[in-house]
């Protein structure tokens, strides 16, 4: 494992490689602890590169067994080699030649789960971002595209299934019980998209006919016996393929599309060309084992990885600084898919909640970076909410600015120009400029400037002149070294809400197109003419830009918008802001939790929404969901006391439960299912609203009797898991709770991804005593330190989803996390580093906790041989 620190990679230092690898022929002889890899690389020297320029290839913990140039063994003084690098100085004068490399691997010992590893009897690869160099020496960078042909050999008994990218062109039987398969991918790709899977798995098969009439075989591979649980994933795949043709004109290009579900995987999924590898939690689902949220995630992630076929694979990124070019764009595409499959408003609310919960704190803390970073020490640490979620928001803003038609024209031009290339953000932006005729140079600052812009808004109404004036000033985060600091182009979708429909005769002072105000200067003044009465502005509809607005409208204006805004997103946004403000104020008020948190008008709005059947069930559920404790902490910003916030949250839940008890009882009983389970959006929305009602009824009553009954009667995991969480979080030591936990474990002990819910529910139970439970659960037979899913479900959930338990006043939560990180870092630095991001907001805590958090991280920093991944996050977090 590499532990070097201090190496900084900079965007401005980018230069093309001296050599290209035009063809890559790989041969694998698979054995659990003695795999042999033979690579034959077709090399081309770039024009203008001198013949004596060495060929330097990347490696990582490799053992070189043989090296040949044009079939001839190289003299020992013709090259230098280490586990991490192969430099060949003795090269032919010809601009084209072959390099043959043989390396030896131990897949069973590879606990990093990067490169080629073996887990649960299955060989699997993960090569993004820099895993291919753990397989063979290579120019392991995204701008080196090669055509791959792969031969895989293994014992038939151990691995009857042999898969790689592209199309299978040959297979057969060998001596001594072995067999082989040969795969060819005609599309040049970077090494990070290489994939191999070999093992003994079951398969679900289907087919899809593309818009040009080609038949594509679809195959999803899972553990034997779990094939029925892949049916929804297959349906989601077919819908994704059809949608991408209809929405973006993108057709699939190989003869087969394959998905493999594995249980040991660092990521959610990987878009390897034609052979997607998935964490099995994002493939397997049925009503007994998966919640509605699981189904929605499967649908979105299946789509996301499939959409990468064009936005990431056919067009990849020139270097890792351009990561958002594939990830942010593809997140935007999967968001649009989910919006069309489900409810656009509800989906948008969910996206904004996720963005504010994860990306806004990132922007506000020591790990802040631009959507396109300009430097990094470890690229694995930049698979962040900023690159993915904010990157998606930047693409969405381009569509808002240009309009749907010109946006589609720009994206089509991008596909036409750069198919088969490794592209940059500049080329992406240029395609939209050329298609629309609009200068987007100012807008491009969104890719370069870190932080969340703040809009300072004020207004004035002149009744005599019937003029309404809106003043907007943009303020940016203090500049970061190396990043520009200039006014942004911020599109603000808006409406003016009054007693009736608002109309105006004209606008002056700003660039306003339709319902969008284009904020491009430090300060704008927009004058609306012909306004008969003072309106309340509804700003940032649909969250048209990832910014904050200050000051927010006063309580009366927020309440007015929550009741009257014709835009449903705007209505939810106002209501959410109103509730958060009142909860924040209550957190400062007193340690006594007996008083009301929400005012009567707010409770009245909430109960009216609860009883209004004209709204979608899922929308009502979102409106009734109080901001989480982490959300309130983000609103407070500094000197945060998690215990005070928890008391306020519990008090608000009791207050609202009692205020709407009759309505919640009606919803709970009226929404009881009367047919078989279905994961469709309407059914899921009904369950969501019913479970919100159940939560409020339990808080109002102060007991878990009703939740225990739901748990016992539940015929699906959505209701069962929700009821169990209520029981554990409200009465963790009650007999009913302990019996339910024991019953759950007994039923699902052989289902690891279901047991993850069991671990997570217990890890997120509020209170200081939860740490003792988490420590005990690390000894549970179902927990495994070397499985990323188990670690995320228990330790990750505890550190990010349990503000009171993790932020114990004695600092023991911080010590536990840092000790766990030190342990995991020894074999899986990626997982360890991502756990450490739970500490990103430590400076916002009150003084006592703040010092204890710093001390725990300082102790971790003293450890010898920390990985580059963890050291990078730790140094930036402590700065």
Phi, psi and omega in degrees: 000134181283131179237009181296144179233167175091348178281119181246126177263131185241141179301319184292346180269002183300136169213147178299156176291153177292334185233152172249154173246099188280327177227144178228112176254119183244143175228124180247127168252101192275124169219147189307318183236009182209061178277139177249131178242126175245124181242130173244112188254126175272104188263142171231129175282132179295151179300133178091350179278128182295151184295337181270006177292126182291153172263112183248120184249148180277147172217172176203106180059037182267153174243114180278128179252330182201149179214128180222147174242123184050038176084355183256136177295136183274141174295150185300330180276003179271356181203162171234144185218144171219171177302340186248359185198142173231118180242121184251116181263334183267094186239155176295155176287333179300147180287344178236140179195170179247145173239126178248128186231133174242128178233158179243133183235157173238085185300327183292333182271357184276089181272354174291340184059034174234143188082218178260123179224165180235127182216132180054036176083001182247132172279138182209153175241152166220114188247346176273129008265323186229047181268338183296330180291353173271358179255312178207161175292135190198161166281082189273077181213149189289346181268005175256102184259135185221152174268124187256137166234128191231125175250129181240129176238140179198165173292130182301322182294321182280323186217077177294342181254125180231109187235147169208186183291153170091218181246140175287126182247350181193148170203164181179180183256139177247178178287164171060031175079014179261163173214175183214162172215145178239131180239143179228128176251110184286349183264121178302138181215157174285162185297333182293345179264002176292145177214147173217136173223132178217133181172204181235096186230155172276165184220144170248127184244147174203189178211162179219135176259120184286172183293342176264004175094008178278141176267127180246127175284134178246131183221128175240122184255130181219173175299145179304137180094346182254010182303318180300335182280359176261003185296318181293321178299319179296317178297318178297323178297313181295321178293324178297316181296317180293317182296319183293329174293316185284320186275327185229003178068023184260120182253143178289153195238348179259176180278342183216144171236125187237145173233134175239130179258124179235156186268340179247105186206132183289332187248184173281318180190168183220134191270026182318137187305113176076350182220080178286134175251129187239143160300129189297342178293343180255020175231316190272130180199136161209171188297335182285329189243344186238144176271170175301322178297322177298315179300316180296321178294317178301312180303314183290320185282323172304313180296314182304310183291324176295317182297335176300341181308324176259315183262076181147322181259296178299320170241113181256187182257142185297321180210172186287346173294337180268019186306323180296340181297324176265321186279311179298318179296319182285327173298317176303316182294319180287331174296317179294321177300311181296323178297322179285329180283333187236235180247124183297315181295313181297319178297319181294320177300316179299320179296318182292319177300317179295316180300313182291329181285329187243316186277321180299315176298326177297315178299329187268356187243191184290346180265013180298143177201160178292165175302321169251101178298154178255353178201152174205158173258327180219113187294331180301338181276000179252018168273077195241170176296331178293314180293316185279295190283313177291326175301322176294320180296325178296317177297318179299321179295324176301316179295320179297319182289316185273334188092155186302320185291313180289329175297313179298320179297320179293320179290321176300319179295320177300314178298315183295319185286323196242010175304129180083012182239168172255111194255175180235166175301320180300320179291324177297310180297320182299324179298320179288323177297315183291326181283333185252341186076013183255139177280117181251019183296321178291319179300326182300345176299338177301332179279343190251331188260123179282167175094164180261114178299149179244130176257122177265117190240135171219164180211163179211142179239127176254100185297321183295318181272355184053045180243135174242123183249127179246124179248127182232126178239132178260134177234136185251160174299146177310144187298149176253142181305130178089350181253147177291163180215090186214161179304142182264164168264108185244111177277121182246107174286141188211168170207158174249120188251127177223198181295328176234190176293131181273131174229152178219154184277335183187169180223142176224158171093356180200164177277103179242123176239113181061241181256025181236126170264126180264102179275113183234345182250167177302327182215135178236146171234117183248123181251122177260125181263152174075035181263114188285335180212162183293123179265169169252119181289134173255103188252152176066037178301140182066013185050063188291349175207144180280075183227169170248154179243132179219140348285154174292159174306155180289174186303319181295318180292318178298317179297320179298315179295321180297332180268330195237347183298122179291345177271119186296321177299316178300324179294314178297318182300315180295316181296316180298317179295321179296313180295315181299320180298316182290325177291321178297315180298320180293328180294333178273346193285308189193161172276352180282124183262017184272343183277168177286146177259315182262144177283168186296324180296321180292316176300322180295318178299315182296316180290329175295317178296320180301324185265359185269103183285357179284342178274153171299147179300317182294324177295316178298321179297318178296317180298325183276350180278117179294148172306139181289169181296323176293328177295317180293321177300320179295323178293321180292314170090316183214161181051048186282133174247100184300329181293320179296320180295319180297318179299319180294318181297316179296320180294318178296323179294318178295316182300311181292323178300318180287322181295325183247024189303316181294320179294318181294325177295320178296317179296315183301313182281327183285338182259012179296134184296141177235024179202184181293155180296140172220138180275008183297163189298320181295313180296318179297322178297320178297315179297321179299315180292320179297320181288330172296316178300317178302317180301313182292324178296320178292320178293321180295319182280338182073020177216178186240017183302314182292321178296321179297323178293317178299317180301315182291329183267349190298138176248013179210158184289332179302307181290322183294312182293322179295315180296318179297319179297319176301316181296313182293321185280334180265319183221074188295335183255004179295149180302319180298321180293312181296323178294318180294319178298318180293320180294319179298313180297320181296319183285325190244016184299337179266008181241088186304317184288340173280320177298335175301325178294321179297315177297314185295317180301317181287324181293335184260008175294124186294152175117153184296331184289346182298331180301321178298321179293318181297316178299318180295322183291339176294343176264001179293141180302336181277351181265143177220124181297331184266008176254116184302323180297317180296317181296316180294321183293325183260297186283319178296316180295320179298316187280335182250338186245012181223078186302320182282322180291314182289317182271049176303144183296339181269359177079004183294333177296319179293319179297318180298314181297313183294325175294319178296320179298316178300322179292311184291328183300336181295337181226342178218081183300327181298312180295319180299316182295321181290328174297323184294337180295347174298341182267008189296335184254023186297330182290346180273354181283164174294163195304317183297309178295323181301315181290323179292322177295315178300319180297320179295318179290324178297322177296318177298321183295338180281348182294144177279149172062033170297146179293160175299324180300309183288319181300321180299309180296318183296314181297317181290325181289322182281343183297000000 
